[in-house]
Amino acid sequence: MRDEAIIRNRAKILSAVSNAKALLVLRKEFGSFDRYVWKFDDKDVLSKDLKKRGFRFVGPTIAESFMQAVGIRNDHERGCYRRAELIRARAVTPAR
């Protein structure tokens, strides 16, 4: 809590522990987080489902950022080089 180089919000620190426990339960049910998460295409639905499963600090903004980062969502504008890269990458990635 005293280290200024890391998150010092007690609730966020405790949520990392509870989220890890919730992830272990989720992995038992689905086999992997990957199998679970790729069934979603809506940030609000993902956020609500994660919260229902005991995850904390997983609001719609966090869910959307995650979905963009892993390639579930491609919100780049048309003409953006990154949009085209992600579309090509998804075309060669096996369906989940």
C-alpha positions in Angstrom: 0.0 0.0 0.0 2.9 2.4 0.5 4.6 1.7 -2.8 3.8 4.7 -5.0 4.8 2.7 -8.1 1.8 0.4 -7.9 -1.9 0.6 -7.3 -2.7 1.5 -3.7 -6.4 1.4 -3.7 -7.3 -1.3 -1.2 -10.5 -2.4 -3.0 -8.6 -2.9 -6.3 -5.9 -4.9 -4.6 -8.5 -7.1 -2.9 -10.4 -7.5 -6.1 -7.3 -8.9 -7.8 -7.4 -11.8 -5.3 -11.1 -12.3 -5.6 -11.0 -12.1 -9.4 -8.2 -14.8 -9.5 -10.5 -17.0 -7.4 -13.5 -16.3 -9.7 -11.2 -17.1 -12.7 -10.3 -20.5 -11.3 -14.1 -21.4 -11.0 -14.8 -20.1 -14.5 -11.9 -22.2 -16.0 -13.4 -25.3 -14.4 -16.7 -24.6 -16.0 -15.4 -23.6 -19.5 -12.0 -25.2 -19.7 -10.3 -21.9 -20.3 -11.0 -18.2 -20.1 -10.5 -18.0 -23.8 -13.4 -20.4 -24.5 -15.6 -18.4 -22.1 -14.8 -14.9 -23.3 -15.0 -15.4 -27.1 -18.7 -16.2 -26.9 -19.4 -12.5 -26.2 -19.7 -9.6 -28.6 -21.3 -7.1 -26.4 -19.4 -5.3 -23.7 -22.4 -4.8 -21.4 -23.3 -8.5 -21.5 -19.7 -9.5 -20.8 -19.4 -7.1 -17.9 -22.7 -8.2 -16.3 -21.8 -11.9 -16.7 -18.4 -11.4 -15.1 -20.0 -9.5 -12.2 -22.6 -12.3 -11.8 -19.7 -14.7 -11.6 -18.0 -12.7 -8.8 -15.6 -10.6 -10.7 -15.1 -7.0 -9.5 -13.9 -3.8 -11.3 -15.2 -5.2 -14.6 -17.5 -2.5 -15.8 -18.5 -1.9 -19.5 -15.5 0.4 -20.1 -13.0 -2.3 -18.8 -14.9 -5.0 -20.8 -14.8 -3.0 -24.0 -11.1 -2.2 -23.6 -10.3 -5.9 -23.0 -12.4 -6.9 -26.0 -10.6 -4.5 -28.2 -7.2 -5.5 -26.9 -7.7 -9.2 -27.6 -9.4 -8.7 -31.0 -13.0 -9.6 -30.1 -14.1 -6.1 -31.1 -12.6 -4.0 -33.9 -13.7 -0.4 -33.3 -11.1 1.3 -35.4 -12.4 3.7 -38.0 -12.6 2.7 -41.6 -9.3 3.7 -43.3 -7.3 3.1 -40.1 -4.4 0.8 -40.8 -5.0 -1.1 -37.6 -8.6 -1.9 -38.6 -7.3 -3.7 -41.7 -4.6 -5.5 -39.8 -7.1 -6.9 -37.3 -9.5 -8.0 -40.0 -6.7 -9.9 -41.7 -5.5 -11.4 -38.5 -9.0 -12.6 -37.6 -9.4 -14.2 -41.0 -6.5 -16.5 -40.4 -7.4 -17.2 -36.7 -9.4 -20.4 -36.2 -13.0 -19.8 -35.1 -13.5 -20.0 -31.4 
